[in-house]
């Protein structure tokens, strides 16, 4: 798989349904340890809530876990999980906290509420497309620095680190095709005196996208 979707950023959302308060938190996670730590964090933060329902999905090993945390079986964790599976988002942890408002929602009402909680949380977080980027060391002179920054950005690249010395070294990353577009611009701007050097490749997130 060359690309996969993850939450763009951590986010929180909230709504009230028949006096029950639903608070959602969504994070991007890389490991099961990290996901469980997030769940425990919410349990401690909302220790006085009736339910802290959760789910997480991890790309590595295809890990899928969820919990109804005392709600009727199948009305919370699974519907939350289904939101992320439908959107094909992975490496995600979601906790929906419910403060019971005294009015029973019924199985259908609970399923709709927890589904909405997960979807609202994902909408707030946004999604990002992880893909394989190539890493490059781009030499640069001081007079060319600002122009070089614009050219790298114009080719979809990002500068991850800048090393200043007699000249400048821009450690940059480019999505597919970006480095190929940038290389001739570098040669042109430097009159052929500068050449970028490959420094590996890495899966990195792209810009924020909107969930379906």
Backbone as JSON Lines, residues from 0, in Angstrom:
{"i":0,"aa":"X","n":[0.85,-1.19,0.0],"ca":[0.0,0.0,0.0],"c":[0.89,1.24,0.0]}
{"i":1,"aa":"X","n":[0.73,2.09,-1.0],"ca":[1.57,3.28,-1.13],"c":[1.02,4.47,-0.36]}
{"i":2,"aa":"X","n":[-0.27,4.47,-0.07],"ca":[-0.89,5.58,0.64],"c":[-1.89,5.04,1.67]}
{"i":3,"aa":"X","n":[-2.08,5.78,2.75],"ca":[-3.14,5.47,3.7],"c":[-3.54,6.74,4.42]}
{"i":4,"aa":"X","n":[-4.74,6.73,5.01],"ca":[-5.29,7.93,5.63],"c":[-5.19,7.86,7.14]}
{"i":5,"aa":"X","n":[-4.86,9.01,7.75],"ca":[-4.76,9.13,9.21],"c":[-5.42,10.44,9.62]}
{"i":6,"aa":"X","n":[-5.74,10.63,10.92],"ca":[-6.22,11.95,11.35],"c":[-5.14,13.0,11.1]}
{"i":7,"aa":"X","n":[-5.55,14.18,10.68],"ca":[-4.6,15.26,10.43],"c":[-4.04,15.81,11.73]}
{"i":8,"aa":"X","n":[-4.91,15.93,12.75],"ca":[-4.48,16.47,14.04],"c":[-5.41,15.95,15.13]}
{"i":9,"aa":"X","n":[-4.99,16.11,16.37],"ca":[-5.86,15.77,17.5],"c":[-7.01,16.76,17.56]}
{"i":10,"aa":"X","n":[-8.18,16.29,17.97],"ca":[-9.35,17.19,17.98],"c":[-10.34,16.75,19.04]}
{"i":11,"aa":"X","n":[-11.22,17.7,19.4],"ca":[-12.28,17.46,20.38],"c":[-13.58,18.03,19.83]}
{"i":12,"aa":"X","n":[-14.67,17.35,20.08],"ca":[-15.99,17.85,19.69],"c":[-16.99,17.46,20.77]}
{"i":13,"aa":"X","n":[-18.17,18.08,20.74],"ca":[-19.16,17.83,21.78],"c":[-20.56,18.14,21.27]}
{"i":14,"aa":"X","n":[-21.55,17.38,21.73],"ca":[-22.94,17.68,21.46],"c":[-23.79,17.1,22.59]}
{"i":15,"aa":"X","n":[-25.03,17.53,22.66],"ca":[-25.97,17.04,23.67],"c":[-27.16,16.4,22.99]}
{"i":16,"aa":"X","n":[-27.53,15.21,23.46],"ca":[-28.67,14.48,22.91],"c":[-29.57,14.05,24.07]}
{"i":17,"aa":"X","n":[-30.77,14.61,24.13],"ca":[-31.73,14.3,25.2],"c":[-31.07,14.39,26.59]}
{"i":18,"aa":"X","n":[-30.39,15.5,26.77],"ca":[-29.73,15.87,28.03],"c":[-28.47,15.08,28.33]}
{"i":19,"aa":"X","n":[-28.15,14.04,27.53],"ca":[-26.87,13.36,27.68],"c":[-25.8,14.14,26.92]}
{"i":20,"aa":"X","n":[-24.67,14.34,27.57],"ca":[-23.57,15.1,26.97],"c":[-22.54,14.12,26.42]}
{"i":21,"aa":"X","n":[-22.22,14.27,25.12],"ca":[-21.24,13.41,24.46],"c":[-20.02,14.24,24.09]}
{"i":22,"aa":"X","n":[-18.86,13.83,24.59],"ca":[-17.6,14.53,24.33],"c":[-16.66,13.59,23.61]}
{"i":23,"aa":"X","n":[-16.19,13.98,22.44],"ca":[-15.33,13.12,21.62],"c":[-13.91,13.66,21.56]}
{"i":24,"aa":"X","n":[-12.96,12.75,21.65],"ca":[-11.55,13.07,21.4],"c":[-11.01,12.1,20.35]}
{"i":25,"aa":"X","n":[-10.26,12.64,19.41],"ca":[-9.65,11.84,18.34],"c":[-8.16,12.18,18.28]}
{"i":26,"aa":"X","n":[-7.33,11.14,18.13],"ca":[-5.89,11.34,17.99],"c":[-5.34,10.45,16.88]}
{"i":27,"aa":"X","n":[-4.21,10.87,16.34],"ca":[-3.4,9.97,15.51],"c":[-2.46,9.22,16.45]}
{"i":28,"aa":"X","n":[-2.39,7.91,16.32],"ca":[-1.51,7.09,17.16],"c":[-0.72,6.13,16.28]}
{"i":29,"aa":"X","n":[0.42,5.7,16.8],"ca":[1.28,4.79,16.03],"c":[1.35,3.4,16.63]}
{"i":30,"aa":"X","n":[1.07,3.28,17.94],"ca":[1.21,1.99,18.62],"c":[0.01,1.74,19.53]}
{"i":31,"aa":"X","n":[-0.16,0.46,19.89],"ca":[-1.25,0.1,20.8],"c":[-1.0,0.69,22.2]}
{"i":32,"aa":"X","n":[0.25,0.77,22.59],"ca":[0.6,1.39,23.88],"c":[0.15,2.84,23.92]}
{"i":33,"aa":"X","n":[0.39,3.55,22.84],"ca":[-0.01,4.95,22.75],"c":[-1.53,5.08,22.79]}
{"i":34,"aa":"X","n":[-2.23,4.2,22.07],"ca":[-3.69,4.25,22.04],"c":[-4.27,3.98,23.43]}
{"i":35,"aa":"X","n":[-3.76,2.98,24.1],"ca":[-4.26,2.65,25.44],"c":[-3.98,3.78,26.44]}
{"i":36,"aa":"X","n":[-2.85,4.45,26.25],"ca":[-2.53,5.58,27.13],"c":[-3.54,6.72,26.94]}
{"i":37,"aa":"X","n":[-3.98,6.93,25.7],"ca":[-5.0,7.96,25.43],"c":[-6.33,7.6,26.08]}
{"i":38,"aa":"X","n":[-6.7,6.33,25.98],"ca":[-7.95,5.88,26.6],"c":[-7.89,6.09,28.11]}
{"i":39,"aa":"X","n":[-6.78,5.7,28.71],"ca":[-6.62,5.84,30.16],"c":[-6.62,7.31,30.57]}
{"i":40,"aa":"X","n":[-6.03,8.14,29.74],"ca":[-6.02,9.58,30.0],"c":[-7.44,10.14,30.09]}
{"i":41,"aa":"X","n":[-8.31,9.69,29.19],"ca":[-9.7,10.17,29.2],"c":[-10.47,9.59,30.38]}
{"i":42,"aa":"X","n":[-10.18,8.35,30.74],"ca":[-10.84,7.74,31.91],"c":[-10.53,8.55,33.17]}
{"i":43,"aa":"X","n":[-9.29,9.02,33.28],"ca":[-8.9,9.8,34.45],"c":[-9.49,11.21,34.4]}
{"i":44,"aa":"X","n":[-9.47,11.8,33.2],"ca":[-9.98,13.16,33.05],"c":[-11.48,13.21,33.32]}
{"i":45,"aa":"X","n":[-12.21,12.22,32.77],"ca":[-13.67,12.19,32.91],"c":[-14.07,11.04,33.84]}
{"i":46,"aa":"X","n":[-13.43,10.97,34.98],"ca":[-13.65,9.87,35.93],"c":[-15.08,9.81,36.44]}
{"i":47,"aa":"X","n":[-15.77,10.96,36.39],"ca":[-17.14,11.02,36.92],"c":[-18.19,10.79,35.85]}
{"i":48,"aa":"X","n":[-17.77,10.48,34.62],"ca":[-18.72,10.22,33.54],"c":[-19.24,8.79,33.64]}
{"i":49,"aa":"X","n":[-20.44,8.56,33.13],"ca":[-21.04,7.23,33.16],"c":[-20.28,6.27,32.23]}
{"i":50,"aa":"X","n":[-19.87,6.76,31.06],"ca":[-19.23,5.89,30.07],"c":[-18.09,6.62,29.37]}
{"i":51,"aa":"X","n":[-16.99,5.91,29.16],"ca":[-15.9,6.36,28.28],"c":[-15.68,5.26,27.24]}
{"i":52,"aa":"X","n":[-16.44,5.32,26.16],"ca":[-16.38,4.3,25.11],"c":[-15.25,4.63,24.15]}
{"i":53,"aa":"X","n":[-14.62,3.6,23.6],"ca":[-13.44,3.88,22.79],"c":[-13.26,2.85,21.67]}
{"i":54,"aa":"X","n":[-12.42,3.25,20.72],"ca":[-11.98,2.34,19.67],"c":[-10.65,2.83,19.14]}
{"i":55,"aa":"X","n":[-9.88,1.91,18.58],"ca":[-8.68,2.32,17.85],"c":[-8.35,1.3,16.77]}
{"i":56,"aa":"X","n":[-7.71,1.8,15.72],"ca":[-7.29,0.99,14.58],"c":[-5.84,1.32,14.29]}
{"i":57,"aa":"X","n":[-5.03,0.29,14.09],"ca":[-3.61,0.49,13.77],"c":[-3.27,-0.24,12.47]}
{"i":58,"aa":"X","n":[-2.56,0.44,11.61],"ca":[-2.18,-0.16,10.32],"c":[-1.21,-1.32,10.54]}
{"i":59,"aa":"X","n":[-0.23,-1.11,11.41],"ca":[0.77,-2.15,11.69],"c":[0.1,-3.32,12.4]}
{"i":60,"aa":"X","n":[0.06,-4.47,11.75],"ca":[-0.53,-5.66,12.34],"c":[-2.04,-5.72,12.24]}
{"i":61,"aa":"X","n":[-2.67,-4.7,11.64],"ca":[-4.12,-4.7,11.48],"c":[-4.88,-4.75,12.8]}
{"i":62,"aa":"X","n":[-4.35,-4.1,13.83],"ca":[-4.96,-4.12,15.16],"c":[-6.27,-3.33,15.17]}
{"i":63,"aa":"X","n":[-7.33,-3.94,15.69],"ca":[-8.64,-3.29,15.84],"c":[-9.18,-3.62,17.23]}
{"i":64,"aa":"X","n":[-9.46,-2.59,18.04],"ca":[-9.99,-2.79,19.37],"c":[-11.11,-1.79,19.64]}
{"i":65,"aa":"X","n":[-12.06,-2.18,20.48],"ca":[-13.13,-1.25,20.84],"c":[-13.78,-1.69,22.15]}
{"i":66,"aa":"X","n":[-14.49,-0.77,22.8],"ca":[-15.18,-1.09,24.05],"c":[-16.45,-0.26,24.16]}
{"i":67,"aa":"X","n":[-17.54,-0.92,24.62],"ca":[-18.79,-0.23,24.89],"c":[-18.81,0.39,26.29]}
{"i":68,"aa":"X","n":[-17.86,0.02,27.12],"ca":[-17.71,0.56,28.48],"c":[-19.04,0.69,29.23]}
{"i":69,"aa":"X","n":[-19.78,-0.4,29.26],"ca":[-21.01,-0.43,30.05],"c":[-22.28,-0.08,29.3]}
{"i":70,"aa":"X","n":[-22.16,0.46,28.1],"ca":[-23.35,0.67,27.27],"c":[-23.81,-0.7,26.75]}
{"i":71,"aa":"X","n":[-25.07,-0.83,26.32],"ca":[-25.54,-2.1,25.75],"c":[-24.63,-2.56,24.62]}
{"i":72,"aa":"X","n":[-24.37,-3.85,24.59],"ca":[-23.42,-4.4,23.63],"c":[-23.76,-3.99,22.19]}
{"i":73,"aa":"X","n":[-22.73,-3.51,21.48],"ca":[-22.89,-3.16,20.07],"c":[-23.42,-1.77,19.8]}
{"i":74,"aa":"X","n":[-23.64,-0.97,20.86],"ca":[-24.24,0.36,20.63],"c":[-23.23,1.5,20.65]}
{"i":75,"aa":"X","n":[-21.96,1.22,20.97],"ca":[-21.01,2.32,21.12],"c":[-19.7,2.05,20.38]}
{"i":76,"aa":"X","n":[-18.89,1.13,20.89],"ca":[-17.58,0.9,20.31],"c":[-17.6,0.51,18.85]}
{"i":77,"aa":"X","n":[-18.47,-0.44,18.5],"ca":[-18.54,-0.88,17.1],"c":[-19.03,0.2,16.16]}
{"i":78,"aa":"X","n":[-20.11,0.94,16.5],"ca":[-20.52,2.04,15.62],"c":[-19.44,3.1,15.45]}
{"i":79,"aa":"X","n":[-18.7,3.4,16.52],"ca":[-17.59,4.35,16.41],"c":[-16.54,3.81,15.44]}
{"i":80,"aa":"X","n":[-16.16,2.55,15.64],"ca":[-15.17,1.91,14.79],"c":[-15.59,1.95,13.32]}
{"i":81,"aa":"X","n":[-16.88,1.71,13.07],"ca":[-17.39,1.67,11.7],"c":[-17.19,3.0,10.97]}
{"i":82,"aa":"X","n":[-17.23,4.12,11.72],"ca":[-17.01,5.43,11.1],"c":[-15.62,5.5,10.47]}
{"i":83,"aa":"X","n":[-14.61,5.07,11.21],"ca":[-13.23,5.14,10.72],"c":[-12.97,4.11,9.63]}
{"i":84,"aa":"X","n":[-13.59,2.94,9.76],"ca":[-13.43,1.93,8.71],"c":[-14.08,2.39,7.41]}
{"i":85,"aa":"X","n":[-15.25,3.02,7.52],"ca":[-15.93,3.53,6.33],"c":[-15.1,4.62,5.63]}
{"i":86,"aa":"X","n":[-14.47,5.47,6.43],"ca":[-13.65,6.55,5.89],"c":[-12.24,6.07,5.52]}
{"i":87,"aa":"X","n":[-11.95,4.79,5.85],"ca":[-10.63,4.17,5.56],"c":[-9.51,4.91,6.28]}
{"i":88,"aa":"X","n":[-9.79,5.37,7.49],"ca":[-8.8,6.06,8.32],"c":[-8.21,5.06,9.3]}
{"i":89,"aa":"X","n":[-6.9,5.03,9.42],"ca":[-6.23,4.12,10.35],"c":[-5.27,4.91,11.24]}
{"i":90,"aa":"X","n":[-4.54,4.19,12.1],"ca":[-3.67,4.83,13.09],"c":[-4.44,5.91,13.85]}
{"i":91,"aa":"X","n":[-5.62,5.53,14.32],"ca":[-6.52,6.47,14.97],"c":[-7.03,5.89,16.28]}
{"i":92,"aa":"X","n":[-7.17,6.75,17.28],"ca":[-7.8,6.38,18.55],"c":[-8.91,7.39,18.81]}
{"i":93,"aa":"X","n":[-10.07,6.89,19.23],"ca":[-11.22,7.75,19.5],"c":[-11.86,7.34,20.82]}
{"i":94,"aa":"X","n":[-12.13,8.33,21.67],"ca":[-12.87,8.1,22.91],"c":[-14.08,9.02,22.92]}
{"i":95,"aa":"X","n":[-15.26,8.45,23.12],"ca":[-16.48,9.25,23.27],"c":[-16.95,9.08,24.72]}
{"i":96,"aa":"X","n":[-16.95,10.17,25.45],"ca":[-17.37,10.21,26.84],"c":[-18.83,10.62,26.92]}
{"i":97,"aa":"X","n":[-19.61,9.9,27.74],"ca":[-21.02,10.25,27.89],"c":[-21.34,10.55,29.35]}
{"i":98,"aa":"X","n":[-21.87,11.75,29.55],"ca":[-22.47,12.1,30.84],"c":[-23.98,11.88,30.7]}
{"i":99,"aa":"X","n":[-24.5,10.91,31.4],"ca":[-25.91,10.53,31.28],"c":[-26.81,11.66,31.77]}
{"i":100,"aa":"X","n":[-27.81,11.99,30.94],"ca":[-28.69,13.11,31.26],"c":[-30.02,12.71,31.88]}
{"i":101,"aa":"X","n":[-30.2,11.41,32.16],"ca":[-31.42,10.98,32.82],"c":[-32.5,10.46,31.88]}
{"i":102,"aa":"X","n":[-32.28,10.59,30.57],"ca":[-33.26,10.12,29.59],"c":[-32.64,8.96,28.8]}
{"i":103,"aa":"X","n":[-33.29,7.8,28.8],"ca":[-32.78,6.66,28.05],"c":[-32.91,6.9,26.55]}
{"i":104,"aa":"X","n":[-31.88,6.56,25.81],"ca":[-31.88,6.79,24.35],"c":[-32.31,5.56,23.57]}
{"i":105,"aa":"X","n":[-32.27,4.38,24.2],"ca":[-32.57,3.16,23.46],"c":[-31.39,2.75,22.62]}
{"i":106,"aa":"X","n":[-31.38,1.5,22.18],"ca":[-30.24,0.98,21.41],"c":[-30.0,1.78,20.14]}
{"i":107,"aa":"X","n":[-31.08,2.06,19.4],"ca":[-30.93,2.82,18.15],"c":[-30.42,4.23,18.4]}
{"i":108,"aa":"X","n":[-30.95,4.87,19.45],"ca":[-30.52,6.22,19.78],"c":[-29.06,6.27,20.2]}
{"i":109,"aa":"X","n":[-28.63,5.27,20.97],"ca":[-27.23,5.2,21.38],"c":[-26.31,4.99,20.19]}
{"i":110,"aa":"X","n":[-26.7,4.08,19.31],"ca":[-25.88,3.81,18.13],"c":[-25.71,5.07,17.29]}
{"i":111,"aa":"X","n":[-26.82,5.8,17.09],"ca":[-26.74,7.05,16.31],"c":[-25.88,8.08,17.02]}
{"i":112,"aa":"X","n":[-26.0,8.16,18.34],"ca":[-25.24,9.17,19.09],"c":[-23.74,8.88,19.05]}
{"i":113,"aa":"X","n":[-23.36,7.63,19.26],"ca":[-21.93,7.32,19.24],"c":[-21.35,7.39,17.83]}
{"i":114,"aa":"X","n":[-22.17,7.06,16.84],"ca":[-21.73,7.25,15.44],"c":[-21.49,8.73,15.17]}
{"i":115,"aa":"X","n":[-22.43,9.56,15.6],"ca":[-22.27,11.01,15.4],"c":[-21.03,11.52,16.15]}
{"i":116,"aa":"X","n":[-20.83,11.03,17.37],"ca":[-19.67,11.46,18.13],"c":[-18.37,11.2,17.4]}
{"i":117,"aa":"X","n":[-18.22,9.99,16.87],"ca":[-17.0,9.63,16.14],"c":[-16.86,10.45,14.87]}
{"i":118,"aa":"X","n":[-17.98,10.65,14.15],"ca":[-17.91,11.4,12.89],"c":[-17.61,12.87,13.16]}
{"i":119,"aa":"X","n":[-18.23,13.46,14.18],"ca":[-17.94,14.86,14.52],"c":[-16.47,15.02,14.9]}
{"i":120,"aa":"X","n":[-15.96,14.06,15.66],"ca":[-14.56,14.12,16.06],"c":[-13.62,14.04,14.87]}
{"i":121,"aa":"X","n":[-13.93,13.15,13.94],"ca":[-13.09,13.0,12.75],"c":[-13.19,14.25,11.88]}
{"i":122,"aa":"X","n":[-14.38,14.82,11.75],"ca":[-14.53,16.05,10.97],"c":[-13.7,17.18,11.58]}
{"i":123,"aa":"X","n":[-13.65,17.23,12.92],"ca":[-12.87,18.27,13.59],"c":[-11.37,18.04,13.4]}
{"i":124,"aa":"X","n":[-10.97,16.76,13.39],"ca":[-9.54,16.43,13.24],"c":[-9.07,16.6,11.79]}
{"i":125,"aa":"X","n":[-9.97,16.34,10.83],"ca":[-9.55,16.31,9.43],"c":[-8.77,15.04,9.16]}
{"i":126,"aa":"X","n":[-8.45,14.79,7.92],"ca":[-7.65,13.62,7.57],"c":[-6.43,14.05,6.75]}
{"i":127,"aa":"X","n":[-5.44,13.2,6.76],"ca":[-4.21,13.45,6.02],"c":[-3.8,12.17,5.32]}
{"i":128,"aa":"X","n":[-3.27,12.32,4.13],"ca":[-2.88,11.17,3.32],"c":[-1.4,10.9,3.54]}
{"i":129,"aa":"X","n":[-1.1,9.76,4.15],"ca":[0.3,9.36,4.35],"c":[0.8,8.71,3.07]}
{"i":130,"aa":"X","n":[1.93,9.18,2.58],"ca":[2.52,8.59,1.38],"c":[4.03,8.63,1.49]}
{"i":131,"aa":"X","n":[4.68,7.93,0.61],"ca":[6.14,7.83,0.64],"c":[6.75,9.08,0.01]}
{"i":132,"aa":"X","n":[7.46,9.83,0.82],"ca":[8.17,11.04,0.35],"c":[9.65,10.71,0.23]}
{"i":133,"aa":"X","n":[10.33,11.39,-0.68],"ca":[11.78,11.25,-0.78],"c":[12.44,12.39,-0.01]}
{"i":134,"aa":"X","n":[13.55,12.08,0.65],"ca":[14.28,13.06,1.45],"c":[15.53,13.5,0.71]}
{"i":135,"aa":"X","n":[15.83,14.8,0.78],"ca":[16.96,15.36,0.03],"c":[17.7,16.4,0.84]}
{"i":136,"aa":"X","n":[19.02,16.47,0.63],"ca":[19.82,17.56,1.15],"c":[20.03,18.55,0.02]}
{"i":137,"aa":"X","n":[19.51,19.76,0.22],"ca":[19.55,20.78,-0.83],"c":[20.52,21.88,-0.42]}
{"i":138,"aa":"X","n":[21.67,21.98,-1.09],"ca":[22.6,23.07,-0.78],"c":[22.04,24.4,-1.29]}
{"i":139,"aa":"X","n":[22.38,25.47,-0.58],"ca":[21.8,26.77,-0.94],"c":[22.74,27.87,-0.48]}
{"i":140,"aa":"X","n":[22.88,28.92,-1.26],"ca":[23.65,30.08,-0.85],"c":[22.71,31.07,-0.14]}
{"i":141,"aa":"X","n":[23.29,31.95,0.64],"ca":[22.46,32.9,1.39],"c":[21.61,33.79,0.47]}
{"i":142,"aa":"X","n":[22.16,34.3,-0.63],"ca":[21.34,35.15,-1.51],"c":[20.14,34.41,-2.12]}
{"i":143,"aa":"X","n":[20.26,33.08,-2.25],"ca":[19.19,32.3,-2.89],"c":[18.16,31.76,-1.9]}
{"i":144,"aa":"X","n":[18.38,31.95,-0.61],"ca":[17.59,31.25,0.4],"c":[16.08,31.48,0.24]}
{"i":145,"aa":"X","n":[15.64,32.71,0.2],"ca":[14.2,32.98,0.14],"c":[13.58,32.43,-1.14]}
{"i":146,"aa":"X","n":[14.29,32.58,-2.25],"ca":[13.79,32.06,-3.52],"c":[13.72,30.54,-3.48]}
{"i":147,"aa":"X","n":[14.73,29.94,-2.87],"ca":[14.77,28.48,-2.79],"c":[13.59,27.94,-1.96]}
{"i":148,"aa":"X","n":[13.28,28.63,-0.87],"ca":[12.14,28.22,-0.04],"c":[10.86,28.21,-0.87]}
{"i":149,"aa":"X","n":[10.67,29.25,-1.67],"ca":[9.47,29.34,-2.51],"c":[9.43,28.24,-3.56]}
{"i":150,"aa":"X","n":[10.58,27.94,-4.14],"ca":[10.64,26.91,-5.18],"c":[10.35,25.52,-4.6]}
{"i":151,"aa":"X","n":[10.89,25.24,-3.42],"ca":[10.63,23.95,-2.77],"c":[9.14,23.82,-2.46]}
{"i":152,"aa":"X","n":[8.56,24.87,-1.89],"ca":[7.13,24.86,-1.58],"c":[6.3,24.72,-2.85]}
{"i":153,"aa":"X","n":[6.71,25.38,-3.91],"ca":[5.98,25.33,-5.18],"c":[5.97,23.95,-5.8]}
{"i":154,"aa":"X","n":[6.93,23.12,-5.42],"ca":[6.98,21.74,-5.93],"c":[6.38,20.76,-4.93]}
{"i":155,"aa":"X","n":[5.67,21.29,-3.92],"ca":[5.0,20.44,-2.94],"c":[5.89,19.98,-1.8]}
{"i":156,"aa":"X","n":[7.14,20.46,-1.77],"ca":[8.08,20.01,-0.76],"c":[7.99,20.79,0.53]}
{"i":157,"aa":"X","n":[8.63,20.26,1.57],"ca":[8.72,20.94,2.85],"c":[10.17,20.9,3.32]}
{"i":158,"aa":"X","n":[10.6,21.96,3.99],"ca":[11.94,22.02,4.58],"c":[11.83,21.54,6.01]}
{"i":159,"aa":"X","n":[12.49,20.45,6.34],"ca":[12.37,19.86,7.67],"c":[13.43,20.38,8.63]}
{"i":160,"aa":"X","n":[14.55,20.83,8.09],"ca":[15.63,21.32,8.93],"c":[16.54,22.21,8.09]}
{"i":161,"aa":"X","n":[17.12,23.21,8.71],"ca":[18.03,24.13,8.01],"c":[19.34,24.21,8.78]}
{"i":162,"aa":"X","n":[20.43,23.94,8.09],"ca":[21.77,24.0,8.7],"c":[22.53,25.18,8.1]}
{"i":163,"aa":"X","n":[22.95,26.09,8.98],"ca":[23.65,27.3,8.53],"c":[25.15,27.15,8.75]}
{"i":164,"aa":"X","n":[25.9,27.48,7.74],"ca":[27.36,27.47,7.83],"c":[27.9,28.48,6.84]}
{"i":165,"aa":"X","n":[29.0,28.14,6.17],"ca":[29.5,29.02,5.11],"c":[28.42,29.17,4.04]}
{"i":166,"aa":"X","n":[27.73,28.07,3.76],"ca":[26.52,28.1,2.95],"c":[25.4,27.47,3.78]}
{"i":167,"aa":"X","n":[24.27,27.19,3.16],"ca":[23.1,26.67,3.88],"c":[22.76,25.3,3.32]}
{"i":168,"aa":"X","n":[22.35,24.4,4.21],"ca":[21.87,23.1,3.78],"c":[20.41,22.97,4.19]}
{"i":169,"aa":"X","n":[19.52,22.78,3.22],"ca":[18.1,22.64,3.47],"c":[17.74,21.16,3.39]}
{"i":170,"aa":"X","n":[17.44,20.55,4.54],"ca":[17.02,19.15,4.53],"c":[15.53,19.12,4.22]}
{"i":171,"aa":"X","n":[15.21,18.62,3.04],"ca":[13.86,18.76,2.5],"c":[13.23,17.42,2.17]}
{"i":172,"aa":"X","n":[11.91,17.43,2.12],"ca":[11.15,16.23,1.75],"c":[10.19,16.6,0.62]}
{"i":173,"aa":"X","n":[10.04,15.69,-0.34],"ca":[9.17,15.93,-1.49],"c":[8.22,14.75,-1.69]}
{"i":174,"aa":"X","n":[6.95,15.03,-2.0],"ca":[6.05,13.95,-2.38],"c":[6.42,13.43,-3.76]}
{"i":175,"aa":"X","n":[5.73,12.38,-4.19],"ca":[6.05,11.76,-5.49],"c":[6.07,12.8,-6.6]}
{"i":176,"aa":"X","n":[7.14,12.84,-7.36],"ca":[7.27,13.74,-8.49],"c":[7.8,15.12,-8.14]}
{"i":177,"aa":"X","n":[7.77,15.47,-6.85],"ca":[8.18,16.82,-6.45],"c":[9.65,17.09,-6.65]}
{"i":178,"aa":"X","n":[10.5,16.13,-6.27],"ca":[11.95,16.32,-6.42],"c":[12.33,16.42,-7.89]}
{"i":179,"aa":"X","n":[11.64,15.66,-8.73],"ca":[11.94,15.7,-10.17],"c":[11.6,17.07,-10.76]}
{"i":180,"aa":"X","n":[10.57,17.71,-10.21],"ca":[10.22,19.06,-10.68],"c":[11.18,20.11,-10.13]}
{"i":181,"aa":"X","n":[11.67,19.87,-8.9],"ca":[12.52,20.88,-8.26],"c":[13.95,20.87,-8.79]}
{"i":182,"aa":"X","n":[14.5,19.7,-9.1],"ca":[15.91,19.58,-9.48],"c":[16.32,20.54,-10.61]}
{"i":183,"aa":"X","n":[15.55,20.62,-11.72],"ca":[15.96,21.56,-12.77],"c":[15.87,23.02,-12.33]}
{"i":184,"aa":"X","n":[14.97,23.35,-11.43],"ca":[14.88,24.72,-10.92],"c":[16.14,25.06,-10.11]}
{"i":185,"aa":"X","n":[16.62,24.09,-9.32],"ca":[17.84,24.3,-8.54],"c":[19.03,24.54,-9.46]}
{"i":186,"aa":"X","n":[19.15,23.73,-10.51],"ca":[20.26,23.91,-11.45],"c":[20.17,25.26,-12.15]}
{"i":187,"aa":"X","n":[18.95,25.64,-12.51],"ca":[18.75,26.91,-13.22],"c":[19.09,28.11,-12.33]}
{"i":188,"aa":"X","n":[18.58,28.08,-11.1],"ca":[18.81,29.22,-10.19],"c":[20.27,29.36,-9.79]}
{"i":189,"aa":"X","n":[20.98,28.23,-9.72],"ca":[22.39,28.27,-9.3],"c":[23.35,28.23,-10.47]}
{"i":190,"aa":"X","n":[22.83,28.34,-11.69],"ca":[23.65,28.26,-12.9],"c":[24.46,26.96,-12.93]}
{"i":191,"aa":"X","n":[23.84,25.89,-12.43],"ca":[24.47,24.57,-12.48],"c":[25.48,24.3,-11.39]}
{"i":192,"aa":"X","n":[25.63,25.23,-10.42],"ca":[26.67,25.05,-9.4],"c":[26.19,24.25,-8.18]}
{"i":193,"aa":"X","n":[24.88,24.07,-8.03],"ca":[24.34,23.35,-6.87],"c":[23.59,22.11,-7.3]}
{"i":194,"aa":"X","n":[23.75,21.04,-6.52],"ca":[23.06,19.79,-6.84],"c":[22.56,19.14,-5.55]}
{"i":195,"aa":"X","n":[21.31,18.71,-5.55],"ca":[20.72,18.08,-4.36],"c":[21.17,16.63,-4.24]}
{"i":196,"aa":"X","n":[21.24,16.14,-2.98],"ca":[21.71,14.79,-2.74],"c":[20.6,13.98,-2.05]}
{"i":197,"aa":"X","n":[20.36,12.73,-2.49],"ca":[19.31,11.92,-1.86],"c":[19.68,11.55,-0.43]}
{"i":198,"aa":"X","n":[18.66,11.52,0.45],"ca":[18.9,11.22,1.87],"c":[17.89,10.21,2.41]}
{"i":199,"aa":"X","n":[17.31,9.41,1.51],"ca":[16.39,8.37,1.96],"c":[14.95,8.65,1.59]}
{"i":200,"aa":"X","n":[14.04,7.94,2.26],"ca":[12.61,8.12,2.03],"c":[11.85,7.79,3.31]}
{"i":201,"aa":"X","n":[10.64,8.33,3.42],"ca":[9.88,8.17,4.66],"c":[8.39,8.41,4.37]}
{"i":202,"aa":"X","n":[7.53,7.66,5.09],"ca":[6.1,7.94,5.01],"c":[5.8,9.19,5.81]}
{"i":203,"aa":"X","n":[5.2,10.19,5.17],"ca":[4.9,11.45,5.82],"c":[3.47,11.89,5.48]}
{"i":204,"aa":"X","n":[2.85,12.67,6.38],"ca":[1.49,13.15,6.11],"c":[1.46,14.3,5.12]}
{"i":205,"aa":"X","n":[0.43,14.3,4.3],"ca":[0.2,15.41,3.38],"c":[-0.67,16.47,4.03]}
{"i":206,"aa":"X","n":[-1.19,17.42,3.25],"ca":[-2.02,18.49,3.8],"c":[-3.37,17.99,4.3]}
{"i":207,"aa":"X","n":[-4.05,18.83,5.06],"ca":[-5.35,18.48,5.61],"c":[-6.37,18.27,4.5]}
{"i":208,"aa":"X","n":[-7.15,17.2,4.63],"ca":[-8.26,16.95,3.72],"c":[-9.54,16.82,4.57]}
{"i":209,"aa":"X","n":[-10.66,16.89,3.91],"ca":[-11.94,16.76,4.6],"c":[-12.46,15.34,4.45]}
{"i":210,"aa":"X","n":[-12.92,14.78,5.56],"ca":[-13.51,13.43,5.51],"c":[-14.78,13.47,4.65]}
{"i":211,"aa":"X","n":[-15.15,12.32,4.11],"ca":[-16.3,12.26,3.19],"c":[-17.6,12.57,3.93]}
